[in-house]
Amino acid sequence: MTMHASLREGSDGNVVLVMGAASGIGLATAQLFGEAGAMLALADIEQVKGEREASDMLRHGRHARFFACDVRDAGSVQRVVDGTVSAFGPVHVLVNAAGVVHRATAPETSEEDWDHTLDVNLKGTFLACKFAIPVMVLNGGGVIVNVSSGWGMVGGRRAAAYCASKGGVVLLTRAMAMDHAADGIRVNCICPGDTDTPMLRSEAGQLGVPEDKFLVDCATRPMGRIGRPEEIARSILYLAGPDSSYVTGTTLVVDGGGLAGT
């Protein structure tokens, strides 16, 4: 099966819901699924950018629709899932790529920043799964790919809330994989290393470091560079497709060897 073939064997139109689809890894993932012929529901809190990206996909012959969504809010997430079903039909693939980063130690982290980070990264993943899984069950199955981080597996400096949230995503993935395997739902997690996204570049400002120096430091891994969003997207496509049909509850690290010696 090639990348441009149906994502699920025997299915001509795959409905893919990407949370956090307006930029970074989420956008690259949506674009790649679009090239593979999926019907795309793009969800993000960044409405102007999300609508622009969906319109661009439509101009290129993709099936795409944008939904404004605050992943911290249950009602907002449920409206996105319901809207996706109304527009395209049952969700086959859910990708949870919405995320924020807050660079600070635990004492430096305000309660507000802690709540925001956990609400977007962990609660947002939970809510999307909460509302998408019943749809998948009724449809005979589906695939969920959650985006965590290498720092969801090992600790990182000055990123207490971020590490906690992404570690939670890893274990939430494993728990849901166990709960829903009998429903025909595979749940996996991808853990990218530093990837060239607006979120990564924002960390330089948070840490008070020049952006060029920050990116050079991020590249200190065996492959000697940071990742590209499309590289992470290709790994997500693998986890969503039939080539990974016996894979569930796993954590796939895509980080240029950054954790290899940890």
LINMOWO-V37316 format. One record per pair of residues at least 4 apart in sequence whose C-alpha atoms are under 6 Angstrom apart, sorted by the first residue. I is the first residue (numbers start at 1). J is the second residue. Records with the same first field share a line. If there is no record, write none. Layout:
# LINMOWO-V37316
I = J + J
This chain:
# LINMOWO-V37316
1 = 5
3 = 36
4 = 36
6 = 12
7 = 241
8 = 242
14 = 38 + 39
15 = 38 + 39 + 91 + 92
16 = 40 + 93 + 94
17 = 41 + 94
18 = 42 + 95
19 = 43 + 96 + 97 + 98
20 = 26 + 43 + 44 + 97 + 98
21 = 26 + 27 + 42 + 43 + 44
22 = 27 + 44 + 49 + 50
23 = 27
24 = 197
25 = 29 + 229
26 = 97
28 = 229 + 230 + 233
29 = 233
33 = 38
34 = 38 + 62
39 = 63 + 64
40 = 63 + 64
41 = 64 + 65 + 66
42 = 66
43 = 66 + 67 + 68 + 69
44 = 68 + 69
45 = 68 + 69 + 70
46 = 50
47 = 51 + 68
51 = 66
54 = 64 + 65 + 66
57 = 62
58 = 62
69 = 76
70 = 76
71 = 77 + 124
72 = 119 + 120 + 124
79 = 83
84 = 88
85 = 89 + 90
92 = 142
93 = 142 + 143 + 144
94 = 144
95 = 144 + 145 + 146
96 = 125 + 146 + 147
97 = 147
99 = 120 + 121
101 = 162
103 = 158 + 159
104 = 108 + 109 + 158 + 159
105 = 158 + 159 + 160
106 = 160
114 = 161
115 = 119
117 = 121
118 = 122 + 165
119 = 123
120 = 124
121 = 165
122 = 165 + 169
126 = 130
128 = 132
129 = 133
136 = 141 + 142
137 = 141 + 183
141 = 183 + 184 + 185
142 = 185
143 = 185 + 186 + 187 + 240
144 = 187
145 = 187 + 188 + 189
146 = 189
147 = 189 + 190
148 = 166 + 169 + 190 + 191
149 = 191 + 192
150 = 191 + 192 + 193
151 = 155 + 156 + 163
152 = 163 + 166 + 167
159 = 163
163 = 167
168 = 172
174 = 249
176 = 180
177 = 181 + 187 + 249
180 = 185
181 = 185
186 = 248
187 = 248 + 249
188 = 248 + 249 + 250
189 = 251
190 = 251 + 252
191 = 252 + 253
192 = 253 + 254 + 255
193 = 255
194 = 226
195 = 226 + 227 + 228
196 = 228
204 = 208 + 209 + 211 + 214
219 = 224 + 225 + 226
220 = 224
221 = 258
222 = 257
223 = 256
239 = 244
